[in-house]
């Protein structure tokens, strides 16, 4: 009887192995195909949530310790179990401090990024200066920061509000190796960006009177190369300063864009293609689909 039971157990284990093996092989193949995926498969609820799956810690960088920018705050996933993460630096706008865009720090970091919200050298810096400061902050983050070991220096992105948004375009133009750029109600006297090769999500606001979409965000988007992965999101019922407070629409599409291009995570393409339709929070959405083609 014991021999029969042992044989049955062995046969059952072998059957289970055969049943599970295809799934295991598929998971292994997926992981091998994209080693940068971080976190569970996304859902609409997960990308709209105030916090993602990762617990977040933060550390301050004094202006005295910063070179080429004004210091800031680094938000990062506490766990190291998943390896390194992509990183994003975010610049505030004209006359503003990092506090104006601080809400993005923990919200993005909790989705699996190291995020650096910065102060600029002066609050009056223009977009070209802010672009250089974004790149200087990326250098600090990847080379000198206390969390540099948590970062994959080959997977970097930039964001910014207003003049920081204009600076985001400047940074992407200067450093083509960047994986993603997200200008938020950006302002810049330069309206054309055919040199940019970084996948770019331009976010404007229908009620913006400081950087009206007709003279800023729309021409920025239209001037980007037609072959580029790009998108234009115009917020409905919004103003130039909407990016300064927690906003689910900005967060959702920024997360999806950063995940898709910083992490090459195609699981997030579902939120970008087919193109989102106008609703209570979206006035208009344009973009290139399919992405990564």
Secondary structure, DSSP 8 states (H G I E B T S, - for coil): -HHHHHHHHHHHHHHHHHHHHHHHHHHHHHHHH-TT--SS---HHHHHSSS-SS-EEEEEE-GGG-SSS--EEEEEES--TT--EEEEEEE--TT--GGGGTHHHHHHHTTTEEEEEE--SSTT--HHHHHHHHHHHHHHHHHTSTTGGGEEEEEEEEEEETHHHHHHHHHHHH-TT-SEEEEES---S----TT--S-EEEEEETT-SSS-TTTTHHHHHHHS-TTS-EEEEEETT--TTGGGS--HHHHHHHHHHHHHHHS--GGGGGGTSS-----SSEEEEEE-SSTT-
